Amino acid sequence: MTDDTHNTTTELTDNLVKNSKSAIDYVLDSCEAIGVTIMHLFRIIGGISIFVFNAVTHVFLPPFYPRLILRQFVDIGYYSLPVVGMTALFTGMVLALQSYTGFARFNAESAVASVVVLSITRELAPVLAGLMVAGRVGASMAAEIGTMRVTEQIDALSTLSVNPFKYLIAPRVIAGTLMLPVLVLIGDIVGVFGGYLVSIYNLGFSPGSYLSQTWNIIERVDVVSGLVKAAVFGFLVSVMGCYHGFNSGRGAQGVGAATTYAVVSSSILILISNYLLTQVFFS
């Protein structure tokens, strides 16, 4: 009985030691995983910060490439007009319909014009234009520069003493930052016009009254805030597209992943910066 009791006690002690070791190992493994994740996150943030600093620096330092900048103006601005215009037009039309449906319950149909113009100029036109441009231009930048990275064309530029940041990144950052406000300004006009069409020809509003309410409610800060947001969004889209393409992995899979990361990161940063800028302008 004594030996059996001793053996049982020994087994229980060994089990407790094993369990305590496994619990400690689990805690240590969890801490290690958290630490690796945090270090990886800081490494990504550091890489992006250095890339942004180099890109902004080369935007203001000569030499400049006017032909490349003009080409990016056309690619980003002119070729994005159809998708931005269609998005703004139907957004304004749907917004007028939904606003009228909601306000009719409170006999406040006259506020439709105010809601349409403020929503379009302050929020919807900049955000939707930014997201559309991120899907079209950001993906294109990442795919083009990523393909150049895979085929070693960027290394060839460095061999020819051509700075890749000056030749590839700076023209895209300049064009993205300057052209998106132009697209948003056009989107403001088209979106308000879409709400006007639905309100006049579908909801039975008076044209003079609708235009008068639109003109009286809008202020300079409403338009300016949207244009400032557009400039920030254009900068973010171009920088993220160039960054992920510039650091693309090898092969077709690496280029595809860079394209996906460019669109996703640009979209997330647009939504986050939109909230922060709204706090700055309208807090």
C-alpha positions in Angstrom: 0.0 0.0 0.0 2.8 2.4 0.8 4.6 1.7 -2.5 1.4 2.1 -4.4 0.7 5.4 -2.7 4.2 6.6 -3.4 3.9 5.6 -7.1 0.6 7.4 -7.4 2.0 10.5 -5.7 5.0 10.4 -8.1 2.7 10.1 -11.1 0.5 13.0 -10.0 3.6 15.1 -9.4 5.0 14.3 -12.9 1.6 15.1 -14.5 1.5 18.4 -12.7 5.0 19.3 -13.8 4.2 18.3 -17.4 1.0 20.3 -17.4 2.8 23.3 -15.9 5.5 23.0 -18.5 2.9 22.8 -21.3 1.1 25.8 -20.0 4.4 27.8 -19.7 5.3 26.7 -23.3 1.9 27.8 -24.5 2.3 31.2 -22.9 5.8 31.6 -24.3 4.7 30.6 -27.8 1.8 33.1 -27.6 4.1 35.9 -26.6 6.6 34.9 -29.3 3.8 35.0 -31.9 2.6 38.4 -30.7 6.2 39.8 -30.7 6.8 38.5 -34.3 3.6 40.1 -35.5 4.4 43.4 -33.9 7.9 43.4 -35.3 6.5 42.6 -38.8 4.0 45.4 -38.5 6.7 47.9 -37.5 8.9 46.7 -40.3 6.1 47.3 -42.8 5.3 50.8 -41.4 9.0 51.6 -41.5 9.3 50.5 -45.1 6.3 52.5 -46.2 7.5 55.6 -44.3 10.9 55.4 -46.0 9.2 54.9 -49.4 6.9 57.9 -48.8 9.8 60.1 -47.7 11.8 59.2 -50.8 8.8 59.7 -53.1 7.9 63.1 -51.7 11.5 64.2 -51.8 11.9 63.3 -55.5 8.6 65.1 -56.3 10.2 68.5 -55.4 13.8 67.8 -56.6 14.9 68.1 -60.2 15.2 66.7 -62.8 11.6 66.5 -63.8 10.0 64.6 -66.6 7.1 66.7 -68.0 6.2 64.1 -70.7 5.8 61.3 -68.1 3.8 63.6 -65.8 1.5 64.6 -68.7 1.0 61.0 -69.6 0.0 60.2 -66.0 -2.4 63.1 -66.1 -4.1 61.5 -69.0 -4.1 58.0 -67.6 -5.3 59.0 -64.2 -7.6 61.9 -65.0 -9.0 61.6 -68.5 -9.4 57.8 -68.6 -11.0 57.8 -65.1 -13.7 60.3 -66.1 -16.3 57.7 -67.3 -16.3 55.5 -64.2 -16.2 58.5 -61.8 -19.0 60.3 -63.7 -21.2 57.3 -63.9 -20.7 56.6 -60.2 -21.4 60.2 -59.2 -24.5 60.4 -61.4 -26.3 57.4 -60.1 -25.2 58.1 -56.6 -26.9 61.5 -56.7 -30.0 59.9 -58.3 -30.3 57.2 -55.7 -29.6 59.6 -52.9 -32.4 61.9 -54.0 -34.8 58.9 -54.1 -33.8 57.6 -50.7 -33.8 61.0 -49.1 -37.3 61.7 -50.4 -38.6 58.4 -49.2 -37.2 59.0 -45.7 -38.2 62.6 -45.4 -41.7 62.0 -46.6 -42.5 60.3 -43.4 -41.8 63.5 -41.5 -43.2 65.9 -44.1 -39.7 67.2 -44.7 -39.4 66.7 -48.5 -38.0 70.1 -49.0 -34.7 69.1 -47.4 -33.9 66.7 -50.3 -31.9 69.3 -52.2 -29.8 70.2 -49.1 -29.0 66.5 -48.3 -28.0 65.7 -51.9 -25.7 68.7 -52.3 -24.0 68.4 -48.9 -23.7 64.6 -49.0 -22.2 64.7 -52.5 -19.7 67.5 -52.0 -18.6 66.6 -48.5 -18.4 62.8 -48.5 -19.8 60.8 -51.4 -18.0 62.3 -54.3 -14.5 62.3 -52.7 -14.8 58.8 -51.2 -16.4 57.1 -54.1 -14.1 58.7 -56.6 -11.1 57.7 -54.4 -12.3 54.1 -54.3 -13.0 54.0 -58.0 -9.6 55.4 -58.8 -8.0 53.0 -56.3 -9.6 50.1 -58.1 -8.7 51.3 -61.5 -5.4 53.3 -61.2 -4.0 51.8 -58.0 -4.2 48.3 -59.4 -2.8 49.5 -62.8 0.2 51.2 -61.1 1.0 48.1 -58.9 0.7 45.8 -61.9 2.8 47.9 -64.2 5.6 48.6 -61.7 5.5 45.1 -60.4 5.9 43.7 -63.9 8.9 46.0 -64.3 10.3 44.7 -61.1 9.9 41.1 -62.1 11.4 41.6 -65.5 14.3 43.6 -64.0 13.5 46.8 -65.8 13.9 48.8 -62.6 17.3 47.3 -62.1 18.1 48.3 -65.7 17.1 51.9 -64.9 19.5 52.0 -62.0 22.2 50.6 -64.2 21.6 53.4 -66.7 21.9 56.0 -63.8 18.2 56.8 -63.9 16.6 57.1 -60.5 13.5 54.8 -60.4 11.8 57.1 -57.9 12.3 60.1 -60.1 11.3 58.3 -63.3 8.5 56.0 -62.1 7.2 57.1 -58.7 7.3 60.9 -58.8 5.2 61.4 -62.0 2.5 59.1 -60.6 2.4 60.7 -57.2 2.1 64.2 -58.8 -0.6 63.2 -61.2 -2.6 61.3 -58.6 -2.5 64.2 -56.1 -3.5 66.8 -58.6 -6.0 65.0 -60.8 -8.2 63.4 -58.2 -9.5 66.9 -57.0 -10.4 67.6 -60.6 -12.3 64.4 -60.9 -14.1 65.1 -57.6 -15.1 68.6 -58.7 -16.6 67.1 -61.9 -18.2 64.4 -59.7 -19.8 67.0 -57.5 -21.4 68.7 -60.5 -22.5 65.4 -62.1 -23.8 64.0 -58.7 -25.8 67.1 -57.9 -27.2 67.1 -61.5 -28.3 63.5 -61.0 -30.2 64.4 -57.9 -31.7 67.4 -59.8 -33.0 65.1 -62.6 -34.7 62.7 -60.3 -36.1 65.4 -58.1 -37.6 67.4 -61.1 -38.7 64.7 -63.4 -39.5 61.9 -61.0 -40.4 63.5 -57.6 -42.2 66.6 -59.0 -40.0 69.3 -57.5 -40.0 72.8 -58.9 -36.7 73.5 -60.8 -36.3 77.0 -59.5 -37.0 76.1 -55.9 -34.7 73.1 -56.0 -31.8 75.1 -57.5 -32.4 77.9 -55.0 -32.2 75.6 -52.0 -29.1 74.0 -53.4 -27.4 77.3 -53.9 -28.4 78.7 -50.5 -27.3 75.7 -48.5 -23.9 75.0 -49.9 -20.9 76.9 -48.5 -17.3 77.2 -49.6 -16.0 74.9 -46.9 -18.2 72.1 -48.2 -16.6 72.1 -51.6 -13.1 72.8 -50.3 -13.2 70.0 -47.7 -14.1 67.6 -50.5 -11.3 68.8 -52.7 -8.7 68.5 -49.9 -9.9 65.0 -49.2 -9.6 64.2 -52.9 -6.0 65.4 -52.9 -5.1 63.3 -49.9 -6.9 60.2 -51.4 -5.1 60.7 -54.7 -1.7 60.8 -52.8 -2.6 57.7 -50.9 -3.7 55.7 -54.0 -0.7 56.6 -56.0 1.8 55.9 -53.1 0.2 52.6 -52.2 0.0 51.5 -55.9 3.7 52.4 -56.4 4.9 50.9 -53.1 3.3 47.5 -53.6 4.4 47.4 -57.2 7.9 48.5 -56.4 8.2 45.8 -53.7 6.4 43.1 -55.7 7.4 39.5 -55.3 8.8 37.4 -58.1 6.6 35.9 -60.8 3.0 36.3 -61.8 1.8 35.4 -58.3 3.8 38.2 -56.8 2.5 40.8 -59.2 -1.1 39.6 -58.6 -0.6 39.9 -54.8 0.9 43.3 -55.2 -2.1 44.4 -57.2 -4.5 43.1 -54.5 -2.6 44.7 -51.7 -2.5 48.0 -53.5 -6.3 48.2 -53.8 -7.1 46.9 -50.3 -4.6 49.2 -48.5 -5.6 52.2 -50.6 -9.3 51.6 -49.8 -8.7 51.1 -46.1 -6.5 54.3 -45.9 -9.1 56.3 -47.8 -11.8 55.4 -45.3 -9.6 56.0 -42.3 -8.3 59.4 -43.6 -11.8 60.4 -44.6 -12.9 60.1 -41.0 -9.9 62.0 -39.7 -10.3 64.8 -42.2 -14.0 65.1 -41.5 -13.1 65.5 -37.8 -10.7 68.3 -38.8 -13.2 70.2 -41.0 -16.5 69.7 -39.2 -15.7 68.7 -35.6 
